[in-house]
Amino acid sequence: MQADTSSIQHSARQVAIRVIENVLLEQGSLSTQLIRHQEDVSNEHIPLLKELCFGVCRHYPSLNSIALHLLAHPFEEKDTDLYAALLLGLYQLTYMNTPDHAAVNETVEACRLLKKDWATKLMNAVLRRYQREADEIVETLEAQPSIEFNMPKWLVKRFNKHWPEHFEQIIEASNTHPPMCIRVNEQRVSRETYKKSLMEQGIKSEAGEFSDSALYLEKAVRIGELPHFEDGFVSIQDEAAQLSAHILSPKAGEKLLDACAAPGGKTGHLLEKSDSIHLTAVELEPWRMEKIESNLERLGYSAHLICADAGDINNWWDGQPFDKILLDVPCSATGVIRRNPDIKINRKPADIDELVVIQREILNQVWTTLKPGGFMLYATCSLMPEENEQQIQHFLEHQADAKEVPLNSLAPEFALEWGIPVSHGRQLFPTLQGHDGFYYCLLHKS
Ligand SMILES: C[S@@+](CC[C@H](N)C(=O)[O-])C[C@H]1O[C@@H](n2cnc3c(N)ncnc32)[C@H](O)[C@@H]1O
């Protein structure tokens, strides 16, 4: 019995090495790698696989500094699998309850399974040294931003430069496990009634402060434990993301565009607000488009789905203008690092400049599909002013028919008590027990 469990867990570690190796080699994001590889472990070991992979990514800046300090020479790129194994070993020694000898032995064994027996001695020596000298090593390195803040240096610098007053909050909230927030489909059930059904299942929850459809669960649960999840009563969605549909406040008969739509979280919410709108959802990636389809199917709604580059309007737009547009552009996701901790590994400063150009192009093109008198909500889950207020500043300077309007212009009863006002729009920072980092600006076309 004992032997069985450890052999299956061992395979979770093997798979974790593959996932982390691929993330380090920039073969795809952590979430796509996990989707691809989680079938390689038995269902009961998926939580261990996730804990290992999320844990290594979440603590990557400090684990990486420690690993580089311990190694006389960094591993070559062809041995990234060994480096992934080392990071996993260090993670288990530092943050998990795995007995030290098991963490060391399994990492050494992993070298054999990777058919790199030559590395067993080295791995053993490095991990044993860390076991003995962890405190001294961390003390030697503690002045490095990677250890002090557990963030890449460039991100520490940017957060500090742009948001000195919110710096500590951003770092702390970005380094924690995010709370589990759900959105209640008010067309099916009220938030209060659903809260009671959760309570009957022993799941405690608290109402969100800003979105009247948000419930924070005291502890994360599996989706299958949420009553009527498959019947579309609730969706998993952060509270800040839920503000989009409240701000746009769709009304029956209106023609709406959700321009960068997958996985369809906000698409579904717009339809929950009014299922008599005419909603078009555009998404670039075919595999992500499938997620919108399954999300809408579960919720029982439909929309006109188009797989295309939203910025290439000649390719997808029929010339009929939209009353309202949600433009949730691809961004650096620096407001949701706690949900996508591989950002700490792979996001680079140059990505921000590239994203700004992509966002600008989509924004300019999609603007032309908006009706005069219509509204566009520009949204990102970024904390970078270049992608947010500066992007909008540039847009307003070049679009004579665009004007910024207050975020509650379409829903005057909606109190703007979240985030902080910035030169254009409002910036939300991630909070410890609450919402993610986000940015919103509402534009009106004259
Ligand atoms: C921030 S996510 C959108 C999240 C979504 N609104 C939701 O709430 O579930 C951005 C999406 O835009 C897509 N995307 C990126 N570039 C695009 C483009 N040029 N045209 C359309 N979609 C694009 C990405 O594949 C990604 O699914």
The ligand as a MOL file (V3000), in Angstrom:
LIG
                    3D

  0  0  0     0  0            999 V3000
M  V30 BEGIN CTAB
M  V30 COUNTS 27 29 0 0 0
M  V30 BEGIN ATOM
M  V30 1 C -7.2910 39.0780 -21.1380 0
M  V30 2 S -7.7630 37.7420 -22.0930 0 CHG=1
M  V30 3 C -9.5050 37.9520 -22.1700 0
M  V30 4 C -10.2550 37.4010 -20.9920 0
M  V30 5 C -11.7440 37.3530 -21.2580 0
M  V30 6 N -12.2690 38.6560 -21.5900 0
M  V30 7 C -12.5110 36.8020 -20.0820 0
M  V30 8 O -13.0140 37.5570 -19.2750 0
M  V30 9 O -12.6130 35.5800 -19.9660 0 CHG=-1
M  V30 10 C -7.2840 38.2680 -23.6820 0
M  V30 11 C -7.7160 37.3310 -24.7900 0
M  V30 12 O -7.4590 38.0010 -26.0260 0
M  V30 13 C -7.0360 37.0460 -26.9670 0
M  V30 14 N -6.3560 37.8020 -28.0300 0
M  V30 15 C -5.0680 38.1660 -28.1090 0
M  V30 16 N -4.8580 38.8800 -29.2140 0
M  V30 17 C -6.0390 38.9780 -29.8480 0
M  V30 18 C -6.4720 39.5660 -31.0610 0
M  V30 19 N -5.6120 40.2320 -31.8320 0
M  V30 20 N -7.7670 39.4500 -31.4130 0
M  V30 21 C -8.6330 38.7610 -30.6370 0
M  V30 22 N -8.2870 38.1710 -29.4820 0
M  V30 23 C -7.0090 38.2880 -29.0970 0
M  V30 24 C -6.1650 36.1080 -26.1670 0
M  V30 25 O -6.0370 34.8640 -26.8340 0
M  V30 26 C -6.9570 36.0200 -24.8670 0
M  V30 27 O -7.8690 34.9550 -24.9200 0
M  V30 END ATOM
M  V30 BEGIN BOND
M  V30 1 1 1 2
M  V30 2 1 2 3
M  V30 3 1 2 10
M  V30 4 1 3 4
M  V30 5 1 4 5
M  V30 6 1 5 6
M  V30 7 1 5 7
M  V30 8 2 7 8
M  V30 9 1 7 9
M  V30 10 1 10 11
M  V30 11 1 11 12
M  V30 12 1 11 26
M  V30 13 1 12 13
M  V30 14 1 13 14
M  V30 15 1 13 24
M  V30 16 1 14 15
M  V30 17 1 14 23
M  V30 18 2 15 16
M  V30 19 1 16 17
M  V30 20 1 17 18
M  V30 21 2 17 23
M  V30 22 1 18 19
M  V30 23 2 18 20
M  V30 24 1 20 21
M  V30 25 2 21 22
M  V30 26 1 22 23
M  V30 27 1 24 25
M  V30 28 1 24 26
M  V30 29 1 26 27
M  V30 END BOND
M  V30 END CTAB
M  END
